[in-house]
């Protein structure tokens, strides 16, 4: 190590696509500044691979500001790395030490098939959103919406749920690859507000059924999802989603009995 920079060993998962076998490949990352982000470090490694005529490491990234949820990496056995409440792009190399070996993998879940290397297909989340994660009823214009009184407690809780960026860390952290924290956050951000009430129970049923259809597992009740969520989404959302779902099932059965 010189000038305060680090020399690291990377064990990176390389895989051409979902239908081929993958394997770990070892790379040297020398002269890495402690002030670099984790993705900047990978950029430096890729520049070296391209210079040697080798295929660069594929990984998802976009905003690099902890907002988009694209940077989905499993680092040394943890989604987004060893620090809490941050995404991979917010993880800096000063978290590691000179000479350290870092293992980098993609999310491991059946509903998230590998596209290439560290990039996975998370379109299952998009399909769950399309199943009911929206408000379709007429809520009026902006002045009308502003006239609806909402308590600060509910507004804050709805906002906290809406901070979910859909990165999939909750799925990666769960031994059952459950998506319940993600789905419950997307349900809660509407269920807590007056504008979301007309479709509340149909929304819960549609999104939960789509989640099951995508092949995500059941909740393990271990709390690993909340612990690894970069936006610290609360487990209380799962309880709310379960209540709304069972209410929706009851109302549906009651309607069927009447007909």
Secondary structure, DSSP 8 states (H G I E B T S, - for coil): --TT-EEEEEEEEE-SSTTS--EEEEEEEEEE-TTSBHHHHHHHHHHHHHHTT--------S-SSSSS-----EETTEET-SSSS--GGG-BGGGS-TT-EEEEE----TTS-EEETTEE--HHHHHHHHHH-S--S----HHHHHTS---HHHHHHHHHHHT-----HHHHH-TT-B-HHHHHHHHHHHHTSGGGSTTHHHHHHHHHHHHHHHT-B---SS-HHHHH-TT---THHHHHHHHHHHHHHHHHHHHHHH-
